Amino acid sequence: MNVLEWNKVTHSLKKMIVVEYRSWINASRVSDEYDNDVEKFLQFSLQNERDINGRYYCPLINCLNKIRLEIQLIREHVLCDSFLKSYTTWTRHGDVVDLPYVSQCQYSNLHFENHMEYMISAIGQVIF
């Protein structure tokens, strides 16, 4: 097995571990597991995500990580409605994406786009 194949295998294994660890997303919303892990998610967000005026992306199934809300409202959304089931790599909340197959040029473009999105979001918050 060459280095590229090995990187693909380890990347797949990391992804499977993250998905398994975050399987609580599919648990019943009235379970202790769900309630406890929502709190862990919110703490993870507070520690890792850049807020804009005290607001964070909401992973509610209806908000789709496109709306920024205060953490208490996100808690209510996720406990009362539902967490976005496919959102197991929390890129909007500080998870670092492993990009082993992206060239340096492509990575630079992705890095720039992330900053552009942040700047546009910040401007939108000021204007409205």
N, C-alpha and C positions, 0 to 999 in steps of 0.2 A: 504494500500500500504506500503510495507516494504522499508527500506532504499535503497536496491539495485535497486528495481523497480523505486523508485523516482530518483535515480542517472541516470538511463537509460533515463527516461523521460526528465530530465533537460539537459542531454547531447544532446539528439535529438533536443530539442528546441534551444539550443545554436548553433548547426550546421545549423538549418534552418535559424536563424537570420543572421549568417555569410553569407550564400549563398544568401539570399535576399539582404543584404547590398551590396554585390559585384555583383549584377545582371548587373551592367554596362558593365561587361565583354562581355555580349551578345548584347550590344547596337551597333548601327551603328558606324563604326570607324570615320565617318565624323561629328558625333554629338558633341556638346559642352560637354554633359555629359561624353562621352567616353574620350575626350581630358582632361577634368578637373580631372577625376578619374585616368587616367594614371599618371598624375602628383602626385596625392595623393599616388598612389601605389609606385612610384619611391621615394618619400619622406619617406614613410613607410620603404622601403628597406634600404635607406641610414641610417635611425635611428636604425633599428633593425637587419639587416643582417651583418654578418662578411664578410668584403670584403677581397679578396686576390689580392694584388697589384692594388687596385682600381677597381677590377672587381667583378661583381655580377652575379648570375644565371639569364639567360634570359628566361622569360616565353612565348616566341614566340612559336607558334604552331609547328614550325620546330625545334626549339632548345630544347624544352621539359625540361627546367630547368637542362640541363646537361652541358651546355656551359656557361662559365663565360665571360662576356663582360663588357666594360666600360659603365657607366650609359647612356651616350649620344647615344650610339649605341643601347642599349636596348630600349630607347625611340623611336628611328627611327623604330626599328623592330616592336614594339607593335603598333605604330601609322600607319605604312605603311602596315603591314601584319595582324597579328591577335594574340591576347592574347590566351593562352591555356584555352579553355572554361571550362574544368573540374577543373581548379586550383583555387578553392575558399577558401581553407585553405592554406595560404601562408607559408608553413613549410620551404621552401627554402629561405624565406625572413623575417624570424623572428617571425612568428606566433607560439605561444606555443600550442602544441598539448595536449589536455586534455586526459589523459590515466586512466580513473577511474577503468577500469576492468583489468588492468595489475598488476600482482604481483610485489613485490619489486625486486625479482630476475630478472624477465623479464625486468623491467624498467632499472635496472643496465646494462643489456646487450644492450638495445636500446641506452642508454646514451653512452656506450663504443663504439658502432658501429658508432654513429654520430661523435665522436671524431676521430675515425679511418678514416672515410670518409674525414673529414676535413684535417687530416694529409696527407693522400694520395693525395688529391687535391693540397695541398701546395707543396708537393714534386714534383708532376707533373708540376707545374708552374715553379719551379726552374730548373728542368732538361731540359724542352723544352724551 
